[in-house]
Amino acid sequence: MKKLFIILRRDLNPGLQAAQACHALQAMNDQHPDVIMRWQGNIVLVSCSGMLELSELVCSLQRARVPLALFCEPDTGG
């Protein structure tokens, strides 16, 4: 795997986006260590408009069997 994509919500402030990107990388490492072992170090940050678009994207990725990890911020109600 050459690139690791982290999808962030544009409706969150930049500081929270940065924190969630770090948490998402850790979640991916915890849930899919084999994928992280093959990862060659490039990270691509992309954004979606909000929770609805993110949920639709997650469903599409799951249907395509793309390995993914989700992180929900407990401090903001998930």
Rosetta blueprint (number, residue, H / E / L):
1 M L
2 K L
3 K E
4 L E
5 F E
6 I E
7 I E
8 L E
9 R E
10 R L
11 D L
12 L L
13 N L
14 P H
15 G H
16 L H
17 Q H
18 A H
19 A H
20 Q H
21 A H
22 C H
23 H H
24 A H
25 L H
26 Q H
27 A H
28 M H
29 N H
30 D H
31 Q H
32 H L
33 P H
34 D H
35 V H
36 I H
37 M H
38 R H
39 W L
40 Q L
41 G L
42 N E
43 I E
44 V E
45 L E
46 V E
47 S E
48 C E
49 S L
50 G L
51 M H
52 L H
53 E H
54 L H
55 S H
56 E H
57 L H
58 V H
59 C H
60 S H
61 L H
62 Q H
63 R H
64 A L
65 R L
66 V L
67 P L
68 L L
69 A L
70 L L
71 F L
72 C L
73 E L
74 P H
75 D H
76 T H
77 G L
78 G L
